[in-house]
Amino acid sequence: MSEELRRGIPKGRIVGKVEYTEEEKKQHDEDFEKILKKAGVLKEDESIKDMKHID
């Protein structure tokens, strides 16, 4: 058994936090929606807002 396996898998540590403004969040959603439409995941008349409300 290797030394890494004996010690175990290291745990991740949070080193900082990023907060986005509402405008930045909106822009991220728009950019992501364009990517999904280009990839064919969303149709042209669909929105990621519709996906967020599915529970």
ChimeraX attribute file (.defattr): number of C-alpha atoms within 10 A of each C-alpha:
attribute: neighborCount
match mode: 1-to-1
recipient: residues
	/A:1	5
	/A:2	6
	/A:3	7
	/A:4	9
	/A:5	8
	/A:6	8
	/A:7	8
	/A:8	8
	/A:9	8
	/A:10	7
	/A:11	6
	/A:12	6
	/A:13	6
	/A:14	6
	/A:15	5
	/A:16	5
	/A:17	5
	/A:18	4
	/A:19	7
	/A:20	9
	/A:21	8
	/A:22	9
	/A:23	9
	/A:24	11
	/A:25	12
	/A:26	12
	/A:27	12
	/A:28	13
	/A:29	15
	/A:30	14
	/A:31	11
	/A:32	13
	/A:33	19
	/A:34	16
	/A:35	13
	/A:36	16
	/A:37	16
	/A:38	12
	/A:39	10
	/A:40	10
	/A:41	11
	/A:42	16
	/A:43	11
	/A:44	12
	/A:45	6
	/A:46	12
	/A:47	16
	/A:48	15
	/A:49	10
	/A:50	8
	/A:51	10
	/A:52	8
	/A:53	7
	/A:54	6
	/A:55	4
